[in-house]
C-alpha cells in the first residue's frame, strides 16, 4: 500500500473521488448485460475442475465426466448463494457505517454507491442460480443466526478485513474464470461483472483497514485479529453447502469429510487467500493466537 499522507481524511476523500469516477464509467446492469436466455453449452464445466472440492480424490475418480460437470455447477451455485448472503450482510454493515458519515463527502457517497453495486450483485447471483436450476444453498443455520447478531455489532478494521477475505478469495478464482472458454458463458459473464465492480470495493476496504490500523495499540489489535480470524473462518467454511454432493449421489457428510481432508482443496483455499492474507499480515491483522484459526481454515 502507498504511504498515508499527513492528512488521512484528505487522502480518504481523494480515493473516494477516484472510485466514484470509476463507478460512473464502469458499472453494469446484470439484468440487461447478461444473456439470461442462452442455453448452457454441453460438455463445459461451470468452474475449473481443479478448484472443485473433490478434485483429486477417490470420489472424484469414481464420477463420470457428466457428474463432474454437474458437481461443478452445484459448487459454483453454492458459492454464489453464500456470496449473495454475505453481500446482504455487507449491505447492512455499509448502511450502518454510512449512517454516521457526512453525506456531502465523497467517502460517504462512495459507500452508498457500493451499496447500489452490491444490491445488483445479489440479484445477479440469485438470477444465475435460478437459471441454473439448482436448489437453494445457504450457510449453516448457526452461522446465519450468529451473523445476524454480528452484523449489528461489527465495526472497525475487522469489519473491513472480513469483507476483504470474502471478496478477495472469491475474486482470485473469478479472475481466471471470466475469460476461460472452457467454462460456461453464463458464469464467465457473471464473473466479469463481479470482478470489475469488486475491484473498486476492494480498494475502498483496503484503504479503510490501513487507515484504522495506523497507531492501534496492542490490546485492540489483538481483539481485531481474533474477530477477523473467527469471521473469516465462518465465511470460508460456509462457501460449500454439503448438500451440493447430493447432486451426484454422494452423502453430504461423506462429501464434506473428504473435501475437508483433500490436499488439493486445501491448496485451492490457500491460493485463493494468498493476496488478502499477505495484506492482512502487513497490517498486523494476522499474528499471535489468531493464526491457529487461519491455519484450520487452510487460508495460510
HUSUL-V332789 format. One record per backbone hydrogen bond with DSSP energy under -0.5 kcal/mol. CO is the residue of the C=O (numbers start at 1). NH is the residue of the N-H. E is the energy in kcal/mol with one decimal. If there is no record, write none. Layout:
BEGIN
{{CO/NH/E} {CO/NH/E}}
END
This chain:
BEGIN
{{6/8/-0.7} {7/11/-1.9} {8/12/-2.3} {9/13/-2.1} {10/14/-2.2} {11/15/-2.7} {12/16/-2.3} {13/17/-2.3} {14/18/-1.9} {15/19/-2.2} {16/20/-2.3} {17/21/-1.9} {18/22/-2.3} {19/23/-2.1} {20/24/-1.9} {21/25/-1.5} {22/26/-2.5} {28/30/-0.6} {29/32/-1.3} {29/33/-2.8} {30/34/-1.0} {34/36/-1.5} {35/38/-0.8} {40/42/-0.6} {41/44/-1.6} {45/184/-2.0} {48/51/-2.3} {49/52/-1.7} {52/55/-1.8} {54/57/-2.1} {54/60/-0.6} {57/61/-2.0} {58/62/-1.4} {59/63/-0.6} {60/63/-1.2} {64/68/-2.2} {65/69/-2.0} {66/70/-2.2} {67/71/-2.7} {68/72/-2.2} {69/73/-1.8} {70/74/-2.0} {71/75/-2.6} {72/76/-2.1} {73/77/-1.9} {74/78/-2.2} {75/79/-2.3} {76/80/-2.2} {77/81/-2.6} {78/82/-2.8} {79/83/-2.2} {80/84/-2.7} {81/85/-2.1} {82/86/-2.5} {83/87/-2.4} {84/88/-1.8} {85/89/-1.8} {86/90/-2.9} {87/91/-2.4} {88/92/-1.9} {89/93/-2.2} {90/94/-3.1} {91/95/-2.4} {92/96/-2.1} {93/97/-2.4} {94/98/-3.0} {95/99/-1.1} {96/100/-0.5} {97/100/-0.9} {98/101/-1.2} {101/103/-0.7} {102/105/-2.3} {105/109/-2.0} {106/110/-2.4} {107/111/-2.0} {108/112/-2.0} {109/113/-1.9} {110/114/-2.8} {111/115/-1.5} {112/116/-1.6} {113/117/-2.1} {114/118/-2.8} {115/119/-2.0} {116/120/-1.9} {117/121/-2.1} {118/122/-2.3} {119/123/-1.7} {120/124/-2.5} {121/125/-2.8} {122/126/-2.3} {123/127/-2.9} {124/128/-2.4} {125/129/-2.3} {126/130/-2.0} {127/131/-2.6} {128/132/-2.3} {129/133/-0.8} {129/134/-1.5} {130/133/-0.7} {135/137/-0.7} {140/144/-2.5} {141/145/-2.3} {142/146/-3.0} {143/147/-2.4} {144/148/-1.2} {145/149/-1.1} {146/149/-0.5} {146/150/-2.5} {147/151/-2.8} {149/152/-1.2} {149/153/-0.5} {150/153/-1.5} {150/154/-3.1} {155/159/-0.6} {156/159/-0.8} {156/160/-1.3} {157/161/-2.7} {158/162/-2.3} {159/163/-1.7} {160/164/-2.1} {161/165/-2.1} {162/166/-2.0} {163/167/-2.6} {164/168/-3.4} {165/169/-1.7} {166/170/-1.1} {167/171/-2.5} {168/172/-1.9} {169/173/-0.9} {170/174/-2.0} {171/175/-2.1} {172/176/-0.7} {173/177/-1.0} {174/178/-2.1} {177/180/-1.6} {179/181/-0.8} {180/183/-1.9} {182/45/-1.2} {184/188/-1.9} {185/189/-2.4} {186/190/-2.3} {187/191/-2.7} {188/192/-2.2} {189/193/-1.9} {190/194/-2.2} {191/195/-3.0} {192/196/-2.1} {193/197/-2.1} {194/198/-2.7} {195/199/-1.5} {196/200/-0.5} {197/200/-0.7} {197/201/-1.1} {198/202/-2.8} {199/203/-1.8} {200/204/-2.2} {201/205/-2.4} {202/206/-2.9} {203/207/-2.1} {204/208/-1.6} {205/209/-2.4} {206/210/-2.5} {207/211/-2.4} {208/212/-2.4} {209/213/-2.0} {210/214/-1.0} {213/216/-2.0} {217/221/-2.4} {218/222/-2.6} {219/223/-1.7} {220/224/-2.2} {221/225/-2.1} {222/226/-2.2} {223/227/-2.4} {224/228/-2.4} {225/229/-2.5} {226/230/-2.5} {227/231/-2.5} {228/232/-2.3} {229/233/-2.3} {230/234/-2.0} {231/235/-2.4} {232/236/-2.6} {233/237/-2.4} {234/238/-0.8} {235/238/-0.9} {235/239/-0.6} {236/239/-0.9} {239/241/-0.7} {241/244/-2.6} {242/245/-1.5} {243/246/-1.3} {244/247/-1.4} {245/248/-1.4} {245/250/-2.4} {246/249/-1.8} {251/255/-2.9} {252/256/-2.5} {253/257/-2.1} {254/258/-2.7} {255/259/-2.5} {256/260/-2.5} {257/261/-1.3} {259/262/-1.1} {261/263/-0.6} {262/266/-2.4} {263/267/-2.2} {264/268/-2.1} {265/269/-2.1} {266/270/-2.1} {267/271/-2.6} {268/272/-2.4} {269/273/-1.7} {270/274/-0.8} {271/274/-0.8} {273/277/-2.8} {274/278/-1.9} {275/279/-1.8} {276/280/-2.6} {277/281/-2.0} {278/282/-1.9} {279/283/-1.8} {280/285/-3.2} {280/286/-0.8} {281/284/-1.6} {287/290/-0.9} {288/291/-1.8} {289/292/-1.5} {290/293/-0.8} {290/294/-1.3} {291/295/-2.0} {292/296/-2.4} {293/297/-1.9} {294/299/-2.6} {294/300/-0.8} {295/298/-1.5}}
END
